[in-house]
Amino acid sequence: MSINVESMVKNYDLDKLSIATVASHTALQLLRAAHRYGFRTIAIAKPNVAWFYRRFSFIDEVLEVNFENFESIADYLVKRNSILIPHGSYVEYVGWRRALNMPIPTFGNRYLIRWESDQRLKMRLLEYAKIPIPKSYDNPDAVDGPVIVKLYGAKGGRGYFLARSRDELAERLASVRDSYIIQEYVIGVPAYYHYFTSRIYDRVEIMGMDIRYESNVDGRVFGLAEPTFVVVGNLPMVLRESLLPMVQRYGEQFSKAVDELVPPGMIGPFSLESIIRDDLSIVVFEFSGRIVAGTNIYMGIGSPYSTLYFDKPMDMGERIAHEILQAVRAGRLHELLS
Ligand code: AMP
């Protein structure tokens, strides 16, 4: 089923738009910015966290929802002229299949969610974009160095494991029942880039970057625990400026690949997640086709890079609100939605 967003939005009162998002992940950043831009704001909360979101005056309404019945609020949201901003927790709570069919105008390209949730499709899109990715192995016997095994159900880093050699890999795979991919473990430092593809300005912007703070990787583990890559927070970063042209190029290549393979193409925020080797080559192992939680670092202050486009710092929430407002003024809102 495909949602006819254009006809839904035709009935919207554009002077009374609401921005709605699931109360988790980047909701504070998104709703704070939306409020500043004059939109009504709606947080869709699991009952156990609704109280927390009611603490903030920039949130006009907190809807308590059992996520098994998320569809039951769709009519209400549409009546409220809502644009749903998807993020990682939304996809996790409702699942990608339901997200594809949710009868609510959704910011960005919702069809990317499907590509993002399938490890093989994900790598295919990066490959198509001609972005360097880690070597992957169909046959465990071909492994000739350290590898990372990614189980299909993995979330937030949990569900990966490392094997230092072919023998260790064989031993560990013996007990795995899930589907998985085997990837070269790239040696280097992580760097995650936040981009924004603007339909209004017809360009790809570098809005910031971060590194993750991962429990058993960055913690005081002293060799006592296996790495689990469980993300607990994010830290800001800037890159050597000489690396920026490559980061820009990969962002543009990715955006173009989405335009070609996943209609209606890239719209709004996305992220490429990379390891930078000591020869300064960048290997991208993952993407997110929507806002990432690492952008929260810049809530209310904007990253240094964000100043390059509007001559003032902007967080990703504000960047989205700005795009929506410009699109409304130009009669192009439907172009930002799916
Ligand atoms: P992800 O959940 O896919 O973002 O990955 C969790 C963490 O695993 C990342 O933050 C990286 O530190 C690490 N990682 C994933 N894939 C690779 C790879 N191919 N090589 C090295 N590190 C990786």
Boltz pocket constraint, residues with backbone or C-beta under 6 A from the ligand:
constraints:
  - pocket:
      binder: B
      contacts: [[A, 134], [A, 148], [A, 155], [A, 156], [A, 157], [A, 158], [A, 160], [A, 183], [A, 184], [A, 185], [A, 186], [A, 187], [A, 190], [A, 212], [A, 229], [A, 273], [A, 275], [A, 285], [A, 286]]
      max_distance: 6.0
